[in-house]
Amino acid sequence: MTSLSLNDDEHYQNHILQGVSRTFALTIPQLPHSLCRVISNAYLLCRITDTIEDDNALTSEQTRQLSHMFADVVCGHASAEEFAQRLYPLLSGHTIPAEHDLIKNTPAIIRITHSFNPIQRRALERCVRIMAKGMSEYQETESLQGLKDLHAMNQYCYYVAGVVGEMLTELFCDYSTEINTHKATLMKLSVSFGQGLQMTNILKDIWDDRKRGACWLPQDIFAKHEFNLLDMYPGMSDTKFQAGLAELLGIAKGHLHNALRYTSLIPPREKGIRRFCLWAIGMAILTLNKINEHRDFSESVQVKISRRSVRATVIVTSLFANYDRTLDLLFKLISRNLPDVGTHKEVFLNDQIKS
């Protein structure tokens, strides 16, 4: 491969990242250049996997086959061109134009993937393989009944986000020998970090998911409050439903506090990595606050944080990125109105999914 063609691929990668995710197009460039390149690529690999799972025009069998094929593509055991030619014509209008374009140009993304060092490639391959397998299994059983229990929700969050946290940690540790000294603790905390972010998305998207026939809430949490998830409807003010919602908000808060612990283990001089983590944590906490304030919301746009809030998060967390004690105080201050569910705070240490 010539350096010119690889440069073209990287130009495309930078361009399409902005089309498929405003948030990550904002946070990833904060990373050191070598990490920015590989993590941009990793995000797009995960986005391709997610696109396969999310397009309702695909049958369960097509989803499973294409997910496994893509994992083989990433590992270098199948053709990226053949994958793109198979999937692209099957995509529906449910998939946004930028994702159509990403699927069409999968070969460019994969050429970059295959240019990374062996440690980086193994981290990306493992993540996509586990994510593709797990998401396919959950997609086949999605319904309005919700997930069986909190353990099933933890497992789902692992497949969608926890494994991504592990991948990022592998990449951070490969980048820095100093970060690598904390690898064992970081790997545990990374699963919780991912779950905190994913639970925030699940709670924000409750009603959007329901419109397409899916519910990722755990039945046992709501059954404890004598509420059946089949009785949900947008904008409901039922106190039993809101009690279950409050418990999940508290669990998500606990996971995000672990995310802050994760960030504090990153050396202060690695300001870019710290900003990358802190911006995600800050925006998640603000989103949880909005959900908590409007527990009777009926669509995700009602609890979406404003651009002003995003800017404030960026400024404040960047200003205090090197000061762990200040960051801890800020977390406590901003999350003070969220419920506390202490018994679940460290549950990820014992309930982690091993793959």
KEGUVEX-851160 format. One record per residue (C-alpha): residue in three letters; residue number from 1; x, y, z negated. Coordinates in pm, 1 decimal, padded with zeros to 6 digits, m for minus. Each point is the difference from the previous one (the first is absolute). Layout:
<atoms>
+-------+------+----------+----------+----------+
| torro | pase |       px |       py |       pz |
+-------+------+----------+----------+----------+
|   Ala |  NUM |        X |        Y |        Z |
...
+-------+------+----------+----------+----------+
</atoms>
This chain:
<atoms>
+-------+------+----------+----------+----------+
| torro | pase |       px |       py |       pz |
+-------+------+----------+----------+----------+
|   Met |    1 |  00000.0 |  00000.0 |  00000.0 |
|   Thr |    2 |  00142.7 |  00339.6 |  00092.8 |
|   Ser |    3 |  00020.1 |  00280.8 | m00254.3 |
|   Leu |    4 | m00215.9 |  00209.1 |  00235.3 |
|   Ser |    5 | m00287.1 | m00250.4 | m00006.0 |
|   Leu |    6 |  00024.2 | m00032.6 | m00379.0 |
|   Asn |    7 | m00012.3 |  00379.1 | m00028.7 |
|   Asp |    8 | m00316.3 | m00001.7 |  00211.5 |
|   Asp |    9 | m00151.9 | m00262.9 | m00228.3 |
|   Glu |   10 |  00084.9 |  00203.2 | m00309.0 |
|   His |   11 | m00147.9 |  00313.0 |  00155.8 |
|   Tyr |   12 | m00321.1 | m00194.5 |  00055.6 |
|   Gln |   13 |  00010.7 | m00137.4 | m00355.1 |
|   Asn |   14 |  00025.4 |  00351.0 | m00147.5 |
|   His |   15 | m00279.2 |  00122.3 |  00225.7 |
|   Ile |   16 | m00250.1 | m00278.7 | m00067.5 |
|   Leu |   17 |  00057.0 |  00009.8 | m00376.2 |
|   Gln |   18 | m00157.8 |  00347.0 | m00003.3 |
|   Gly |   19 | m00295.3 | m00133.2 |  00196.8 |
|   Val |   20 | m00084.1 | m00292.7 | m00226.9 |
|   Ser |   21 |  00072.3 |  00149.9 | m00343.2 |
|   Arg |   22 |  00017.1 |  00362.4 | m00108.0 |
|   Thr |   23 |  00098.9 | m00104.4 | m00351.4 |
|   Phe |   24 |  00295.5 | m00217.9 |  00095.2 |
|   Ala |   25 |  00102.8 |  00242.4 |  00272.8 |
|   Leu |   26 |  00039.5 |  00242.9 | m00290.9 |
|   Thr |   27 |  00169.5 | m00226.6 | m00256.0 |
|   Ile |   28 |  00230.8 | m00225.5 |  00204.4 |
|   Pro |   29 |  00213.0 |  00287.1 |  00140.3 |
|   Gln |   30 |  00096.7 |  00083.9 | m00360.2 |
|   Leu |   31 |  00212.1 | m00315.9 | m00008.0 |
|   Pro |   32 |  00369.7 | m00016.4 |  00093.7 |
|   His |   33 |  00036.5 | m00040.7 |  00376.9 |
|   Ser |   34 |  00095.2 | m00368.5 | m00002.2 |
|   Leu |   35 | m00297.8 | m00083.8 | m00223.6 |
|   Cys |   36 | m00234.6 |  00227.4 |  00193.9 |
|   Arg |   37 |  00068.6 | m00196.9 |  00318.1 |
|   Val |   38 | m00062.9 | m00345.1 | m00146.5 |
|   Ile |   39 | m00295.6 |  00100.0 | m00220.1 |
|   Ser |   40 | m00170.3 |  00177.9 |  00290.4 |
|   Asn |   41 |  00033.6 | m00323.4 |  00192.2 |
|   Ala |   42 | m00121.5 | m00205.8 | m00295.2 |
|   Tyr |   43 | m00308.8 |  00218.0 | m00039.1 |
|   Leu |   44 | m00087.1 | m00042.9 |  00368.4 |
|   Leu |   45 |  00042.3 | m00378.5 | m00022.2 |
|   Cys |   46 | m00244.2 |  00000.2 | m00292.0 |
|   Arg |   47 | m00234.3 |  00227.1 |  00193.3 |
|   Ile |   48 | m00004.7 | m00242.6 |  00293.4 |
|   Thr |   49 | m00083.5 | m00283.2 | m00241.6 |
|   Asp |   50 | m00273.5 |  00213.2 | m00153.7 |
|   Thr |   51 | m00142.3 |  00085.4 |  00343.2 |
|   Ile |   52 | m00039.7 | m00369.3 |  00080.4 |
|   Glu |   53 | m00188.3 | m00053.4 | m00325.2 |
|   Asp |   54 | m00220.8 |  00308.0 |  00024.7 |
|   Asp |   55 | m00137.1 | m00020.5 |  00353.5 |
|   Asn |   56 | m00341.6 | m00162.2 | m00036.7 |
|   Ala |   57 | m00012.0 | m00087.8 |  00369.9 |
|   Leu |   58 |  00245.5 | m00282.7 | m00067.0 |
|   Thr |   59 | m00133.0 | m00335.0 | m00116.4 |
|   Ser |   60 |  00145.4 | m00158.5 | m00312.8 |
|   Glu |   61 |  00187.0 | m00248.4 |  00216.8 |
|   Gln |   62 |  00143.9 |  00275.6 |  00222.1 |
|   Thr |   63 |  00104.3 |  00195.4 | m00308.1 |
|   Arg |   64 |  00175.3 | m00300.2 | m00150.9 |
|   Gln |   65 |  00178.0 | m00093.2 |  00323.8 |
|   Leu |   66 |  00110.7 |  00353.7 |  00081.3 |
|   Ser |   67 |  00116.2 |  00063.3 | m00357.6 |
|   His |   68 |  00215.7 | m00310.9 |  00005.8 |
|   Met |   69 |  00126.7 |  00085.9 |  00347.3 |
|   Phe |   70 |  00102.3 |  00346.3 | m00113.0 |
|   Ala |   71 |  00188.7 | m00142.9 | m00298.1 |
|   Asp |   72 |  00186.7 | m00219.1 |  00251.2 |
|   Val |   73 |  00067.8 |  00306.3 |  00216.1 |
|   Val |   74 |  00157.1 |  00183.9 | m00294.3 |
|   Cys |   75 |  00212.7 | m00306.2 | m00079.9 |
|   Gly |   76 |  00115.1 | m00019.7 |  00362.2 |
|   His |   77 | m00182.9 | m00327.1 |  00075.0 |
|   Ala |   78 | m00261.2 |  00142.2 |  00240.0 |
|   Ser |   79 | m00017.6 |  00263.3 |  00274.0 |
|   Ala |   80 | m00107.9 |  00352.4 | m00098.1 |
|   Glu |   81 | m00112.1 |  00059.0 |  00359.4 |
|   Glu |   82 | m00228.4 | m00305.0 | m00001.2 |
|   Phe |   83 | m00141.8 |  00101.1 | m00338.1 |
|   Ala |   84 | m00082.7 |  00350.5 |  00121.4 |
|   Gln |   85 | m00155.5 | m00133.9 |  00321.0 |
|   Arg |   86 | m00221.8 | m00236.8 | m00200.4 |
|   Leu |   87 | m00117.2 |  00244.2 | m00268.6 |
|   Tyr |   88 | m00027.2 |  00332.3 |  00183.5 |
|   Pro |   89 | m00299.1 | m00090.9 |  00225.8 |
|   Leu |   90 | m00190.2 | m00141.2 | m00300.0 |
|   Leu |   91 |  00008.5 |  00319.2 | m00208.9 |
|   Ser |   92 | m00329.9 |  00181.7 | m00047.9 |
|   Gly |   93 | m00095.8 |  00363.1 | m00055.0 |
|   His |   94 |  00020.4 | m00068.5 | m00374.2 |
|   Thr |   95 |  00379.1 |  00016.1 |  00037.5 |
|   Ile |   96 |  00123.4 |  00359.7 |  00032.8 |
|   Pro |   97 |  00175.4 |  00109.8 |  00323.9 |
|   Ala |   98 |  00339.0 |  00030.5 | m00173.0 |
|   Glu |   99 | m00023.4 | m00365.0 | m00109.4 |
|   His |  100 | m00094.6 | m00104.2 |  00354.2 |
|   Asp |  101 |  00317.8 |  00174.7 |  00114.1 |
|   Leu |  102 |  00205.7 | m00163.4 | m00275.9 |
|   Ile |  103 | m00117.1 | m00348.2 |  00099.0 |
|   Lys |  104 |  00074.0 |  00072.0 |  00366.0 |
|   Asn |  105 |  00354.2 |  00104.2 | m00094.7 |
|   Thr |  106 |  00070.8 | m00279.8 | m00247.7 |
|   Pro |  107 |  00313.9 | m00102.8 |  00196.1 |
|   Ala |  108 |  00162.7 |  00337.6 | m00070.9 |
|   Ile |  109 | m00061.8 | m00036.4 | m00372.8 |
|   Ile |  110 |  00128.9 | m00358.8 | m00002.8 |
|   Arg |  111 |  00320.0 |  00095.7 |  00184.8 |
|   Ile |  112 |  00076.9 |  00233.9 | m00290.6 |
|   Thr |  113 | m00090.5 | m00270.6 | m00253.6 |
|   His |  114 |  00249.0 | m00236.9 |  00158.7 |
|   Ser |  115 |  00278.9 |  00261.5 | m00020.7 |
|   Phe |  116 |  00008.3 |  00000.5 | m00382.1 |
|   Asn |  117 |  00249.4 | m00182.8 | m00221.0 |
|   Pro |  118 | m00084.4 | m00354.7 | m00123.6 |
|   Ile |  119 | m00116.7 |  00111.1 | m00346.7 |
|   Gln |  120 | m00231.9 |  00261.5 |  00146.7 |
|   Arg |  121 | m00138.8 | m00243.4 |  00256.0 |
|   Arg |  122 | m00068.4 | m00266.5 | m00262.2 |
|   Ala |  123 | m00185.3 |  00253.4 | m00215.8 |
|   Leu |  124 | m00220.2 |  00110.3 |  00290.8 |
|   Glu |  125 | m00061.0 | m00354.1 |  00122.5 |
|   Arg |  126 | m00103.1 | m00124.1 | m00345.1 |
|   Cys |  127 | m00236.4 |  00291.8 | m00050.5 |
|   Val |  128 | m00178.3 | m00042.8 |  00332.4 |
|   Arg |  129 | m00022.3 | m00378.1 | m00036.6 |
|   Ile |  130 | m00157.8 |  00017.0 | m00348.8 |
|   Met |  131 | m00224.7 |  00293.5 |  00090.3 |
|   Ala |  132 | m00127.3 | m00163.8 |  00319.9 |
|   Lys |  133 | m00076.3 | m00330.0 | m00172.2 |
|   Gly |  134 | m00164.8 |  00153.4 | m00304.6 |
|   Met |  135 | m00207.7 |  00258.3 |  00181.8 |
|   Ser |  136 | m00129.9 | m00261.9 |  00244.4 |
|   Glu |  137 | m00115.6 | m00217.3 | m00289.7 |
|   Tyr |  138 | m00182.1 |  00285.5 | m00171.1 |
|   Gln |  139 | m00155.7 |  00128.4 |  00321.1 |
|   Glu |  140 | m00165.4 | m00337.1 |  00054.8 |
|   Thr |  141 | m00174.0 |  00019.5 | m00337.0 |
|   Glu |  142 | m00088.0 |  00371.7 | m00018.7 |
|   Ser |  143 | m00359.8 |  00073.8 | m00098.8 |
|   Leu |  144 | m00214.3 |  00245.4 | m00194.8 |
|   Gln |  145 |  00017.2 | m00225.6 | m00308.0 |
|   Gly |  146 |  00346.3 |  00126.2 | m00085.7 |
|   Leu |  147 |  00300.4 | m00202.1 | m00111.6 |
|   Lys |  148 | m00040.5 | m00269.5 | m00264.4 |
|   Asp |  149 |  00202.7 |  00167.4 | m00273.1 |
|   Leu |  150 |  00282.8 |  00238.2 | m00084.2 |
|   His |  151 |  00257.8 | m00267.8 |  00077.3 |
|   Ala |  152 | m00138.9 | m00026.0 |  00356.6 |
|   Met |  153 |  00018.9 |  00378.5 |  00031.3 |
|   Asn |  154 |  00360.8 | m00004.6 | m00123.8 |
|   Gln |  155 |  00079.5 | m00265.9 |  00259.5 |
|   Tyr |  156 | m00165.3 |  00200.4 |  00278.0 |
|   Cys |  157 |  00191.6 |  00312.2 | m00105.7 |
|   Tyr |  158 |  00321.9 | m00201.9 |  00004.2 |
|   Tyr |  159 | m00055.1 | m00113.1 |  00358.8 |
|   Val |  160 | m00089.7 |  00350.6 |  00116.4 |
|   Ala |  161 |  00235.6 |  00217.0 | m00207.3 |
|   Gly |  162 |  00196.2 | m00185.9 | m00268.5 |
|   Val |  163 |  00207.7 | m00186.4 |  00255.8 |
|   Val |  164 |  00071.0 |  00335.4 |  00167.1 |
|   Gly |  165 |  00135.0 |  00124.5 | m00333.7 |
|   Glu |  166 |  00229.8 | m00300.9 | m00016.2 |
|   Met |  167 |  00118.2 |  00067.2 |  00355.1 |
|   Leu |  168 |  00075.4 |  00365.5 | m00077.5 |
|   Thr |  169 |  00193.5 | m00106.0 | m00309.2 |
|   Glu |  170 |  00209.9 | m00241.8 |  00205.8 |
|   Leu |  171 |  00077.2 |  00284.3 |  00240.8 |
|   Phe |  172 |  00084.3 |  00244.9 | m00279.9 |
|   Cys |  173 |  00230.7 | m00256.6 | m00162.4 |
|   Asp |  174 |  00172.7 | m00070.5 |  00331.0 |
|   Tyr |  175 |  00052.9 |  00374.9 |  00042.9 |
|   Ser |  176 |  00142.1 |  00065.8 | m00348.4 |
|   Thr |  177 |  00212.8 | m00219.5 | m00226.4 |
|   Glu |  178 | m00104.1 |  00222.5 | m00292.7 |
|   Ile |  179 | m00369.0 | m00065.3 |  00066.0 |
|   Asn |  180 |  00079.3 | m00369.3 |  00042.8 |
|   Thr |  181 |  00112.0 | m00022.7 | m00365.2 |
|   His |  182 | m00367.6 |  00041.9 | m00099.9 |
|   Lys |  183 | m00135.4 | m00237.7 |  00264.5 |
|   Ala |  184 | m00169.1 | m00254.4 | m00230.2 |
|   Thr |  185 | m00203.4 |  00265.8 | m00182.3 |
|   Leu |  186 | m00070.1 |  00196.3 |  00317.6 |
|   Met |  187 | m00138.4 | m00309.8 |  00173.6 |
|   Lys |  188 | m00252.3 | m00057.5 | m00280.9 |
|   Leu |  189 | m00100.7 |  00364.7 | m00014.4 |
|   Ser |  190 | m00024.9 |  00022.7 |  00380.1 |
|   Val |  191 | m00295.5 | m00240.0 |  00004.3 |
|   Ser |  192 | m00180.0 |  00217.5 | m00254.8 |
|   Phe |  193 |  00091.2 |  00314.2 |  00197.4 |
|   Gly |  194 | m00157.3 | m00150.1 |  00311.0 |
|   Gln |  195 | m00308.5 | m00108.7 | m00190.2 |
|   Gly |  196 | m00053.1 |  00346.9 | m00145.4 |
|   Leu |  197 |  00002.7 |  00155.4 |  00346.1 |
|   Gln |  198 | m00219.7 | m00273.5 |  00148.9 |
|   Met |  199 | m00255.0 |  00013.8 | m00282.4 |
|   Thr |  200 | m00024.3 |  00375.5 |  00058.4 |
|   Asn |  201 | m00081.6 | m00067.5 |  00365.5 |
|   Ile |  202 | m00251.1 | m00273.1 | m00089.1 |
|   Leu |  203 | m00184.6 |  00228.9 | m00241.9 |
|   Lys |  204 |  00006.7 |  00292.9 |  00242.2 |
|   Asp |  205 | m00128.2 | m00214.3 |  00288.1 |
|   Ile |  206 | m00270.9 | m00196.1 | m00187.6 |
|   Trp |  207 | m00283.5 |  00129.6 |  00214.1 |
|   Asp |  208 |  00188.4 |  00006.0 |  00331.6 |
|   Asp |  209 |  00093.5 | m00366.3 | m00053.0 |
|   Arg |  210 | m00357.2 | m00084.0 | m00093.6 |
|   Lys |  211 | m00128.7 |  00138.9 |  00331.2 |
|   Arg |  212 |  00207.3 | m00261.4 |  00183.1 |
|   Gly |  213 | m00107.1 | m00281.5 | m00232.5 |
|   Ala |  214 |  00294.3 | m00016.0 | m00237.9 |
|   Cys |  215 |  00044.3 |  00050.4 | m00374.0 |
|   Trp |  216 |  00337.7 | m00037.1 | m00174.6 |
|   Leu |  217 | m00125.5 |  00062.7 | m00354.7 |
|   Pro |  218 |  00029.4 | m00281.6 | m00259.6 |
|   Gln |  219 | m00329.3 | m00155.7 | m00107.4 |
|   Asp |  220 |  00115.3 | m00081.7 | m00353.6 |
|   Ile |  221 |  00075.1 |  00363.3 | m00093.3 |
|   Phe |  222 | m00352.0 |  00106.9 |  00097.6 |
|   Ala |  223 | m00170.3 | m00313.6 | m00136.2 |
|   Lys |  224 |  00147.5 |  00089.9 | m00338.2 |
|   His |  225 | m00206.2 |  00318.7 |  00022.6 |
|   Glu |  226 | m00304.3 | m00196.7 |  00122.9 |
|   Phe |  227 |  00016.3 |  00132.7 |  00355.3 |
|   Asn |  228 | m00025.7 | m00203.8 |  00323.4 |
|   Leu |  229 |  00208.3 |  00137.5 |  00288.6 |
|   Leu |  230 | m00272.8 | m00099.0 |  00248.3 |
|   Asp |  231 | m00213.0 |  00275.8 | m00156.3 |
|   Met |  232 |  00244.6 |  00276.0 |  00093.8 |
|   Tyr |  233 | m00107.7 |  00293.4 |  00214.8 |
|   Pro |  234 |  00172.0 |  00331.9 |  00085.6 |
|   Gly |  235 | m00044.8 |  00283.7 | m00246.1 |
|   Met |  236 | m00128.5 | m00220.8 | m00280.1 |
|   Ser |  237 |  00006.4 |  00135.9 | m00355.6 |
|   Asp |  238 | m00060.0 | m00332.9 | m00175.1 |
|   Thr |  239 |  00192.4 |  00010.2 | m00328.9 |
|   Lys |  240 |  00083.8 | m00372.7 |  00016.4 |
|   Phe |  241 |  00156.0 |  00038.5 |  00343.5 |
|   Gln |  242 |  00190.5 |  00309.1 | m00110.2 |
|   Ala |  243 |  00129.9 | m00185.0 | m00307.7 |
|   Gly |  244 |  00155.9 | m00261.6 |  00226.9 |
|   Leu |  245 |  00139.0 |  00273.8 |  00222.9 |
|   Ala |  246 |  00150.9 |  00170.5 | m00305.8 |
|   Glu |  247 |  00177.5 | m00320.7 | m00101.5 |
|   Leu |  248 |  00156.0 | m00032.9 |  00345.7 |
|   Leu |  249 |  00106.8 |  00365.4 | m00010.9 |
|   Gly |  250 |  00178.5 | m00075.4 | m00327.3 |
|   Ile |  251 |  00173.6 | m00305.4 |  00143.8 |
|   Ala |  252 |  00113.0 |  00199.5 |  00304.5 |
|   Lys |  253 |  00132.2 |  00271.2 | m00231.0 |
|   Gly |  254 |  00205.7 | m00261.1 | m00187.9 |
|   His |  255 |  00152.1 | m00126.5 |  00322.9 |
|   Leu |  256 |  00087.6 |  00353.8 |  00109.3 |
|   His |  257 |  00171.4 |  00057.7 | m00333.3 |
|   Asn |  258 |  00212.2 | m00305.1 |  00083.6 |
|   Ala |  259 |  00068.8 |  00166.1 |  00334.5 |
|   Leu |  260 |  00141.9 |  00296.5 | m00189.4 |
|   Arg |  261 |  00219.1 | m00240.4 | m00200.8 |
|   Tyr |  262 |  00117.9 | m00142.6 |  00333.0 |
|   Thr |  263 |  00091.7 |  00347.3 |  00122.7 |
|   Ser |  264 |  00191.9 |  00081.4 | m00318.5 |
|   Leu |  265 |  00235.2 | m00292.4 |  00076.2 |
|   Ile |  266 |  00104.1 |  00165.8 |  00327.6 |
|   Pro |  267 |  00317.8 |  00206.2 | m00058.9 |
|   Pro |  268 | m00083.2 |  00374.5 | m00027.4 |
|   Arg |  269 |  00246.9 |  00080.4 |  00276.7 |
|   Glu |  270 | m00219.2 | m00200.6 |  00241.8 |
|   Lys |  271 | m00245.2 |  00287.3 |  00021.2 |
|   Gly |  272 | m00147.1 | m00112.1 |  00331.2 |
|   Ile |  273 | m00100.4 | m00343.8 | m00130.8 |
|   Arg |  274 | m00141.7 |  00156.0 | m00315.3 |
|   Arg |  275 | m00207.8 |  00247.4 |  00202.3 |
|   Phe |  276 | m00125.1 | m00284.0 |  00220.6 |
|   Cys |  277 | m00127.2 | m00181.1 | m00310.3 |
|   Leu |  278 | m00122.2 |  00301.3 | m00195.7 |
|   Trp |  279 | m00208.8 |  00148.3 |  00279.9 |
|   Ala |  280 | m00186.9 | m00329.9 |  00036.9 |
|   Ile |  281 | m00057.4 | m00025.4 | m00377.2 |
|   Gly |  282 | m00114.4 |  00361.5 | m00027.8 |
|   Met |  283 | m00250.4 | m00024.5 |  00283.9 |
|   Ala |  284 | m00136.1 | m00328.3 | m00137.9 |
|   Ile |  285 | m00056.5 |  00145.6 | m00348.3 |
|   Leu |  286 | m00178.6 |  00303.5 |  00144.3 |
|   Thr |  287 | m00222.3 | m00231.5 |  00204.1 |
|   Leu |  288 | m00085.4 | m00206.1 | m00308.8 |
|   Asn |  289 | m00086.9 |  00324.9 | m00179.6 |
|   Lys |  290 | m00243.7 |  00095.6 |  00275.6 |
|   Ile |  291 | m00164.0 | m00343.2 | m00010.4 |
|   Asn |  292 | m00026.7 |  00025.3 | m00378.5 |
|   Glu |  293 | m00159.5 |  00344.0 |  00023.1 |
|   His |  294 | m00244.5 | m00115.2 |  00269.4 |
|   Arg |  295 | m00079.8 | m00360.0 | m00088.0 |
|   Asp |  296 | m00326.7 |  00035.8 |  00192.1 |
|   Phe |  297 |  00177.2 |  00082.0 |  00329.2 |
|   Ser |  298 | m00142.8 | m00149.7 |  00318.3 |
|   Glu |  299 |  00284.5 |  00025.6 |  00254.1 |
|   Ser |  300 |  00377.9 |  00020.3 | m00014.4 |
|   Val |  301 |  00020.6 |  00354.7 |  00134.0 |
|   Gln |  302 | m00159.1 |  00121.5 | m00325.8 |
|   Val |  303 |  00296.0 | m00122.7 | m00203.9 |
|   Lys |  304 |  00275.1 |  00078.4 |  00247.3 |
|   Ile |  305 |  00252.8 |  00243.2 | m00142.5 |
|   Ser |  306 |  00042.2 |  00335.1 |  00171.9 |
|   Arg |  307 |  00303.5 |  00112.2 |  00196.3 |
|   Arg |  308 |  00055.7 |  00256.2 | m00273.5 |
|   Ser |  309 |  00023.7 | m00282.4 | m00254.7 |
|   Val |  310 |  00242.7 | m00186.3 |  00225.0 |
|   Arg |  311 |  00219.5 |  00311.5 |  00025.9 |
|   Ala |  312 | m00012.1 |  00050.3 | m00377.2 |
|   Thr |  313 |  00100.3 | m00364.6 | m00054.9 |
|   Val |  314 |  00293.8 |  00038.4 |  00237.3 |
|   Ile |  315 |  00122.6 |  00320.4 | m00163.5 |
|   Val |  316 | m00034.0 | m00107.4 | m00363.4 |
|   Thr |  317 |  00138.8 | m00352.2 |  00033.7 |
|   Ser |  318 |  00288.9 |  00124.8 |  00215.1 |
|   Leu |  319 |  00082.8 |  00268.3 | m00255.2 |
|   Phe |  320 |  00018.9 | m00248.8 | m00288.3 |
|   Ala |  321 |  00110.9 | m00309.7 |  00195.0 |
|   Asn |  322 |  00318.5 | m00041.6 | m00207.0 |
|   Tyr |  323 | m00156.4 |  00048.1 | m00344.6 |
|   Asp |  324 | m00151.1 | m00324.4 | m00129.6 |
|   Arg |  325 | m00135.6 |  00142.3 | m00324.9 |
|   Thr |  326 | m00172.4 |  00285.6 |  00182.7 |
|   Leu |  327 | m00144.3 | m00240.3 |  00255.1 |
|   Asp |  328 | m00139.9 | m00216.8 | m00279.1 |
|   Leu |  329 | m00161.5 |  00304.2 | m00162.8 |
|   Leu |  330 | m00144.9 |  00107.5 |  00334.7 |
|   Phe |  331 | m00144.1 | m00347.2 |  00055.8 |
|   Lys |  332 | m00165.4 |  00002.7 | m00342.0 |
|   Leu |  333 | m00137.2 |  00349.1 |  00056.7 |
|   Ile |  334 | m00142.0 | m00064.1 |  00347.2 |
|   Ser |  335 | m00144.8 | m00343.6 | m00090.4 |
|   Arg |  336 | m00131.2 |  00100.3 | m00343.9 |
|   Asn |  337 | m00367.5 | m00021.0 |  00103.0 |
|   Leu |  338 |  00030.2 | m00345.9 |  00154.9 |
|   Pro |  339 | m00114.1 | m00298.9 | m00207.4 |
|   Asp |  340 |  00262.7 | m00203.7 | m00186.2 |
|   Val |  341 | m00011.8 | m00378.8 |  00027.2 |
|   Gly |  342 |  00307.6 | m00098.2 | m00197.6 |
|   Thr |  343 | m00054.0 | m00377.0 |  00013.6 |
|   His |  344 |  00053.9 |  00002.9 |  00377.3 |
|   Lys |  345 |  00298.5 |  00231.8 |  00009.3 |
|   Glu |  346 |  00263.2 | m00274.0 |  00020.9 |
|   Val |  347 | m00220.3 | m00271.5 |  00152.4 |
|   Phe |  348 |  00204.7 | m00003.6 |  00320.5 |
|   Leu |  349 |  00297.1 | m00147.7 | m00187.3 |
|   Asn |  350 | m00192.7 | m00320.2 | m00066.5 |
|   Asp |  351 | m00246.1 |  00006.4 |  00288.7 |
|   Gln |  352 |  00249.2 |  00066.5 |  00279.3 |
|   Ile |  353 | m00046.3 | m00211.9 |  00311.7 |
|   Lys |  354 |  00315.1 | m00195.2 |  00086.8 |
|   Ser |  355 |  00060.1 | m00078.7 |  00364.3 |
+-------+------+----------+----------+----------+
</atoms>
